[in-house]
Amino acid sequence: MSAQTSYFEAGGGIGLSNYNGDMSSDNVGVILGTSRASAVGFIRYNLNPYLNFKLGLTYASLGADDATSQSEGIKNRNLSFYTNLYEIALTGEINIFKYEPLDDGSLFTLYAMGGIGGFYFNPIAELDGQKYELQKLGTEGQGLAEYPDRDFYSLYQLAVPFGGGLKFKINESFNFNTELSWRLTFTDYIDDLSTTYPDYNVLLENRGEVAAQLSHRAMEETIGELNGRRRGNPDIRDYYFTLHIGISYNLVDFGSSNNYRSRNRKSNTSKCPKF
């Protein structure tokens, strides 16, 4: 059979997502227990058997709760959040093995991937049964004259995805794949948590009781006792990761440099024995 042509591929998958930040845990059991639903859809351009490019849209649900921590100090901090995250990313993929699913000789490959993307998030917390968008409240004093170095963080951020996976040929038309990927980000506020506690009374006066209570939720300290104390770690940015399994369909008659199916039919016909 002649060399495989370049072609497009469309697919999707479902899986789990989680994040690493000021409320996350290093305990595997906690990580698995706090992982949430995720889904992805993508278009892949297979340039050759070793190099592909993929445009993907990802939904990830992220969240954490200090109550799940094994540290009594963090449990006492008593913060929590969740967010729906939406990402668009362009990545390149390098197949470790030659992968030609349109050729009978290729069955699977491992691959590495990396690229650039952007995402939208909006951390939310609950108080007395009501949901509140935390960024608007400025829970660390953002936008107040008393904290001129603290601006409101943007809900739109850049990400650097990287990771790897496995592609497996089901048949000439369909592929199975699984992928684990991380996203480096340039924000420390996916969880609305980064620096120190603002002054409770300043926050109460300027932003109201809800903002003050969602900022100072510690169970053992009295009101005002936390002012200026460390709330999060501003030196380490947050990141998130996803694990997906999915199916894709080879669009070999759409946008390919050569009509594979027509070519393949002709090739197969030419190989038929003549009587």
N, C-alpha and C positions, 0 to 999 in steps of 0.2 A: 504494500500500500504506500502511496506517496505521502510526503510530509503533511502533517496536520495544518490546516489553515487557521488564522486567527478568527475568533468568533466571540459573540456575547453570550452571557449566561445570566439568568434571573433567578432569585431565590429568596428564602426567608428562614427564620428560625425562632425558637423560643428558648428560654433558659432562666438563669438566675443572675442577680446583680447585687453588689455590695460596695462599700466605700471604706477608705482608711482616712481617719482624721482624729479630731480631739475627743470624739465619743466612741471610737471604734475599739475593738478588742483584738489581742493577738491569739486568743484562745480559739482553736479550730472549731470546737463545738459551738461557741457563741457566734462565730462568723457564719457557720452553716445555719444556725437557728435564726439569725437576723437577716439572712439573704432574702431578697424579694424578687418579684417577677420581672422579667425583661423580654423584649422581642426585637427582632431586627429584620429589615428588608434590604435587599441590595441588588445592584447590577454589577456584574464582573466582566471585564474585557480580558480575555485570554490572548495575550500577544503571541506567546509561543509556549512550548511545554514547560518552561521554567519560570516565566515572568508573567504576572497578571496585575491588573489594576482594578480596584473595587470602590464603588461609590455606595455608601451605606447610610441608612436611616435607622437609628437605634432609640428605643424607649427603655428607660431603666427606672425602677422604683428604688429609692435609697432611703435609709432611715437608721436611727440608733437611739438607744435609751440608756442613760446612766444606771438605771435599775438593774441592767444585766451585767454590770461590771463586777469583777471579783475584788476590786479595790473599794474599801469602805469610804475612803475620801471622795472617790468619784461618785459612788452611790449617793453620798450626802449632797454632792453638787446638784443632783436631781434634775438635770436637763434632758431634753429629748427633742427630736425633730424627724420629719420625713419630707421627701420631695419627689415629685415626678420630674424626671430629667429627659430632655429630648436632644439628640445629637445627630449631626450630619458630619461625615468624615470621608476623606479620600485617602485610600491606603494602597501601597504596593505590596505584592506578595511574591516571595521567592520559593518555588517548589524545590524541596531537597532532592526528590527523585523526578525523573522525567515523567510528566503526567499528560497523557493524551487519551482522555476518556472516549474519544471518537475512534480510537484505534483499539483493536482487540488485545494488544499487548500491554496496555496500561490498566492497572487495577486501583492503585492508591498512591498517595504521597503525603509526607509531612511537609509543613510549610512554615515559614516565618513571615511576619507582616509588620508594617510600620507606616506612619503617615501623619496627617494633620487633620484636625477637625474643630468644630465649634459646638457649644451646647448651651441650652437654656435650663435653668433650675430656679426653684423658688421655695426655700425652706419654710416649713409650717410646723407649729406646735399647738397643742391643745391646753386650754385652761378653763376649768369648770364646764367642760363639755363643749366649749366653743373653739373653733379653729381660727388661728391668726397667722398671717403672713409676717414672718419675723423681720425680713429686710426693711419693710416700711417702718417698723417700730424703732429701729436703731438701738438694739438691745445692749450695745457696747458704747453708746453715746455718740454714734455717728451723726455728723451734721450739727452738733451742738457747739456753741462758742467755747465751752469749757474744755472741749477736746478737739482743737483745731487740726490735729494730725489724723483724725479719724473721719474719713469720707464714707458715704454710702457705697457699698460694693455693688458692682454691676451683676445683674442676673444673667448676662450673656458673657461667656468665657471661651477661651481657646483651650484645646486639649491636644495632647500628643499620644495617639494610640499606638500600642505595640504589643506583640504577643505571637501566638502561633496556633497551629491546629492540624487537623487531619482531613483530607479529602478522599472519598472512596467512591468508585464507580459502581452505580447500581445497574445501569444499562447504557446504551448509546445516548439516551435522552436525559437521564436523571443521575444526579450525584447526591451522596450523603456527605455532610461535613459537620465537624465540631470544632469550636474555636474558643480559646481562652485569651482574653486581651485586657490589658491595663490601660488607663489613661492618666498620664501626667497632666496636671492642671497648673494654672497660674493664680489660683485663688485659695485662700484658707477659710472660705466662708460657705462651703457646701452645707456645713452643719450650723451656720450662723454663730460660730464660736472660734475666737482667735486670741484675744489679748487679755485685758484685765476688766474687772467689774467697774462700771461707772458709778458715780455717786448716786445712791438710791433716790435721795430727795431731789437732786437735779433732774434725774430721769422722770420722776413722778411729776414734777412741776411742768416740765416741757413736753413730755410725751404721754402722760397719763398713767393711771394705775395698772392697766394691762401690761404696758411696756415695762414698767418697774417690776411687776411680779414675774414676768417671763424672763427677765434678766437675772433677778435674785430669787432663785427657787430653792436654795439650800435648806435642808430640813432642820439643822441644829443651830445655825447662827441666827442671831436676832437682826432685825432690820438695821441696815447701815454698817453692820460689822464687817461685811465683805468689801466695802468701798476700797478700790485700788488694788485689791488682791488679785492674784493670778486666776484667770477664768479658763484660758486655753493656752496653746503654744503657738506663738506667731512665727516661729522659726521653721516650721515644717508645713508645706502646703498639702492640701487634701488631694487624694486621687480616688478613682473608682475603677471597678473591674466588672467584667461580664463573662459568663460561660454560656455558650449557645450550642444547640444542636439543630440542624436544619436540612432542608432539601433544596436543590437547585435544578433548573431546567436549561439545557443547552439550546440556545437560540441560533443554531448553525445556519439558518437561512435568513437571518436578520443582521445586516451590518457586517457580515463576514467578508474577508478579502476574496473569498472564493466560495461558491455555492457548494458546500460539502456534500449534502445529500444527493444532489444531482451528479456531482463528480463521483461519489461513492457508488451510486447505482450504475454509472457507466463503467467504473472500474470492475465492479462485480460481474457485470454483463460480459465484459471482455474476457473474464476468466472462465466463463462457462464452457464446458467441453462441447465440441461440435461433432456431429455424427454425419 
